[in-house]
Amino acid sequence: MDMGIPPATTEISLGNGISDETKQEPISQSSRNGNDASVKSNESGAATATTPYTSSSVGSRLAGGEDNIIGTSRSATSNFTPSPIHTSSYPTPSFGVNQNLEAKSTLGFGNTVDKVPTKQKLQSLTLQDVQSVAAEKAEGFKSWSLRTYRCTKQLIAERMGHGTRTVDLELEARIEILRDTKIKYENVVALATAFSNHFCSMIQTQKVIGEAFGELSSKSQDLQEEFQYNAETQHILAKNGETLLAALKFFTTGVQTLCGKTMEDTIATIARYESARVEYDAYRTELDILKLAPRTEANIVKVANAEAAFQKQKSIYDTLRQDVGVKLQFLEENRMKVMQKQLLLFHNAITAYFAGNQQELQATIKQFSIKVENQSTGAPMSFLEGSTRP
């Protein structure tokens, strides 16, 4: 839209100096839309870039500061191609000061980032909002403090022998068995991991020995055949050792998943159950004490409130106790299935490898769907027999 007043254009000389000449030129519609760039040369041969600004001189533009530059609407008339990160309709100025200022305003450095101060947010709240938030926070803190005090008092009383606790003998026994089993399984995982690490080192040593034998077989004409047989034997042993290593890794991963995820989930439920049990006993003890107090009007109200809180906590405790029983049952069934599979794999793989039965080792790997890299096919019955002298 043509406002009737042509914009001011300032010529900035990049060669011998800065020219403050300003001239009023009408700008056609095509020059506005096309963002045409004009480059002029002065008498000394230096190039001059024409850049439109609302200010008539460089000094006034620089004196205006960053806000003047950012707030001014500019059109692209230079031959500079904007960077993809700039989304404004004007190009980046070709001289240092304004370029830094524009980058600062575009990228949001310094004080140019639009931030809503905390003070302004607080001022936008009404008195009722502040009072409601404060009351909610205070009520939550009060509830947490009372619950923590009640449970701590119950635990101290149990430790000192002055308080009673609710005990489910069958469930407690199953929980203790689970914790003991988890500790032993984690020990098995640690031992299997150490075994795998040592076995992996042995495989690497076998590969090095095989390469040494192979090199000597090519250089020793008198013992070439003997070195070649030993090189092939070490190579086959290392190859089948990698198969056994894959089986050991599968075993370790399976038992680790059982201990770290399945058992851990059940133990987390047990922890919530024990916390609910302590709180349940605390409400029960408090209710028993209030029932022994004199039957005054205030005590009757307290007993009614304590009875309601006790029933609510009792329902939570019963629900968690049922959840623990169900999870323990499912965990036991899952543990039997997983460990039967993993122990069978461990036995068959170890036996087949150290007996020299490569076919049995391959069958074990295939039975449990274990993927082994660089696995060869068509192997002989025994990898020791396949490398012996005829």
N, C-alpha and C positions, 0 to 999 in steps of 0.2 A: 504494500500500500504506500503510495507516494504521499509524504507528509508536506511536500511543497518546499521544504528547506533542505538543500543538499548538504550532506555531511562534510565536515572539514577533513582535509587530508594533509598530513605532514610528511615532508620529505626528510629522510634521515640519511645523511651521507656516511658511507662506511669507509671512505677513502681519506680525503684531506680534512674532514671535519664534519660537523653536524649542521645541516641547513635548517633553519627555522621558518623557511618560506611556507606559507599556507596559501592555498588557492581554493576557490569555490568552483566546483565542476558539477554539473548535473550528471547523475549516474543513471544510465538506462536500465530497463528491466532485465535485459539479457546479461548485463554486467553483474547485477545483483544475484541472479540465479546461478550463473556459471562460475562465480568466484574467480574471475579472471585475475591473473597476476601480471603486473607491469614492472619491468626492470629498466631503470634509466642509468645512463652513464653521464658523469660530469666531465668537466674540461680536462682533468688530469687522468682520465681513463678509468677511474674507480667506479665500481658498480654501486647503484643506489637502489634500496628496497623500499617500496611504497607500502606503508602499513597504515590502515585507517584507525583513528582513535577519536574520541570526542574532545580530548584536550588538544590545544593548538601548539604545544611545545613539549619537548622532552622533559624539561625541568618541572613543568606543572604536573605532568603525568607521574614522575617519580615522587614529587612532593605529596601527591594524593595518597600514596601508600598502597598497600595490598588491597584494601577495601575498594579503593577507586578503580583499580585494575579489574578486580573480580566482578564488581557490580556494573561495569560499563559494558554495553552491548556492542560487539564488534563483528565485522564481516570479513571473510577471508579474501584478501586481494594480493597476497604474496604467493610466490611459487613454492612455498613450503608445504610438504605433504604431512598432514597430521598423523601422529602415532595412533595405533588402533585403540590404545587405552583412553584417549581423549574423546569424549562424547559431545563436546560443545561444538557450536557452529562456527567458531573462529579458530584460526590456526595458532600454533605456538609462536610467539615472537622470536625473531632471529637474533636477538641480543640477550646477554646473560642475565640481567637483573629481572626483567619481566618473565623470562623463561623459568627461572627458579621459582618466582612467585606463583606462576601458573601451575607448575608441577606441584607446588605445595598446596595450592587450593584444590587441584584436581585429585591428588592422591590422598588428601586429608591429613597432612602432617601438621604438627604444631597446634595452634589455637583455632584452626579453621574447621575442625571436626565439629559437627553439630551434636552437642551433648546436652542432655537435660540435667542440670545440677540436682543434687539431692535436696538442697534447700528449696528449689522450686517444686519438687515433687511433694515435699512436706507441706509447703504452703498451699498446694492444691487440695490437700485433705481437709475435711471439715472436723470440727471438734468431736462430733459423734463417731466419725470413723476412727479417730485416734483412740477414743475411749473404748470402742468395741474391740479394736486390735489389742490394746493393753489388757483389757479384761480377759480376752481369750488366752493371751500369753500367760497371764497370772494364774488363770484357772488350770491351764495345762501344767504349769510348774508346780502348783499346789498338789494336783493329783499325782504327778510323778514323785514328789517328795514323800507324800503319805504312803504310796505303794512301796517305795524303796525302804522307808523306815520300817514298815510293817514286815517286809520280807527279811530285812537284815536282823530285826529283832527275833524272828522265828528261827533263822539259821543259827544265831548265837545261842538261843535257848536249846536247840537240838545239840549243838556242840558241847554245851555245858551240862547236858543231861537233865535240864529242867523242863524241856518241852517234849511233846510227842509228835510223831510223824506218821503219815499214812503210808503203809507199805503193802505192795502187791508182790508177794513172795515169788510167784511163778514168773511174773513179768520182769522183776528185778534179776532173777536168775538168767533169763534169756538175754537180758541186756548185758550182763557181765560176760556171758559166753560170747556174745557178738564182739565186745570190745577186746577180749582176749584173742579171738580168732583174727580180728583185724590186725592186731600187733604181730601175730605170727605170720600172717600172709604178707605183710609189709617186709618182714625179715626175709621171707622166701624171695620176694621181688628184688631186694637188695643183693642177695646172694646170686640169683640168676643173672642180674645185671653185671656183677663182677665176673661171673663165669663167662659171659658173652664178651666182655672187654678183653679178658685174657685169651680167650679162644680167637678173637679177631687179631690180636697181636701175633699169635702162633700162625695164623693163616698168612699174614703179611711176611713173616719170616720164611715160611715154606715157599712163597712166591720168589723171594730173593734167592733162596738156595737153589730153586729150580732154574732161575736165570743164570746163576753162577755155573751150575752143572752144564747147562746148554752152551755157555760160552767156552767152557773148557773142552767140551766135546768137539767143537769146531777147530780148536787149536792143538789138541793132543791126538795125534794119529794112532798112537799105540793103545790108548784107553778111550777111544772115541765111542765105541759101542757101550761100554760100561757107564760112561758119563751120560750118554743119551738115555739109557734106561732109567737112571736115577732122576734125570731132569723130567722125564715124562711122568714118573711116579709122583714127584713133588707137585707137578702141575695138576694132576688129577686129584691128589689129596686136597690141594688148596681149592679146587673147583667144587668138590663135594663138601668141603668145609664151609664154603659160602652158603651152600644149601642148608646145612645144619645151623648155621648162624641165622638164616632167615627164620627157621623153625623156632630157635631160641628167642628171637625178637618177638615173634608172634605170641609165644607163651608169656613173655614178660609183659607185653602190652595188654593181653587179656586179663591177667591177674591184677595188673595195676589199675585197669578200668574198674574191675570189681571192687577193689579197695578204695580207690580215690573218688568214685562217683556213686556206685550203688550203695556201698556200705556207708559212705559219708552222708548221703541223703537221709538214710535211716537214722544215723547218729544225730543229725541236725534236728530231726523230729523228736528224738529222745531228749535232746537238750531243752526243747520247748516244753515237752511233757514234764521234765523235772522242775523247770521254772514255774509252770502252772501248779505243780504239786506243792511247792513251797508257799506260793501265794494262797492256795486253797487251805493249807494247814494254818496259815496266819489268820485268815478270816474265821476259820473254825475255832481257833483259840480265842480270838477276840469275842466271838459270839458266846462261847462258854463262860467267859469272864463277865460279860454283861448280863447273862441269865442269873448269875449268882448275886448280882447287885440288888439293892432294895427296889421294890416295885413302885417307884415314883413315876410321875407322869413323864418327866424328861427321860428316865431310863427306859420306859416303855417305847418311846419314839426311837431311841437309840437301838433298842433290840430289834425293832421292826426294820430299821434301815440296815442293820448288820445282817439280819436274816435275808433280806433281798440281795445284798452284795454276796453273801455266802452261797445262795442258790445260783446266782449268775456265775460265780467262779467255779462252782461244782459242775455245772454243765460244760464249761470250758475244759475242766480237768478230765471229765469222763470222755469227752470227744477226743482229746489228745491221747488218752490211754487206749481207746479203741483204734486210733490211727497207728499207734506204735505197735499194737498187737498184729494188725493186718500187714504192716510193712515188714515186721519181723518174719511173718509167715512167707510172704512173697520173696523176701531176701533169702531165706533158707532154701526155697525151691530153686531160685535162680543160681544160688551159689553151688548147689549140687550139680546142676547142668553144666555150668561154666567150668568148674574144676574137673569134672569127669572128662570133658573134652580136652582141656589143657594138659592134664596129667597123662592122658593117652597119647597125645601128640609128643610130649616131652619124652616119654618112655620109648615109643617107636622110633623117633628120630635119633635119639642117643644110641639105642641098640643097633640100628641099621648102620649108622656111621662107623662106630667102633668095631662092628663085626665085618666091615668091608662089603656090605651088601648094598650096592648102589641102586639096584632095582627096588628094593624095599624102601630105601630112603625116598626115591622118586614117588613111590606109591603113597607114602605118608604125606608128602607135600601135596600131592594131588587130592588126597582124601580130605584135607583140611583147607583146600583152595588157597594155598599160600603162593604168592607170586615171587619168583626168584629171577633176578636179572642175569642175562647171559647164560641161560640154562641150555645145555646141549641135549640132543635127543639121540636115541639109538645107542645107548651106553651098554657096555658089557655087563654080565651078571655081577661081577665083583670088580671094583675099580683097582683093587690090588692085583687081581689076576690079569687085568687088561694091560698092565705095565710090566709084568714079569718077563724074564727072558724065555724064549721058546726052547 
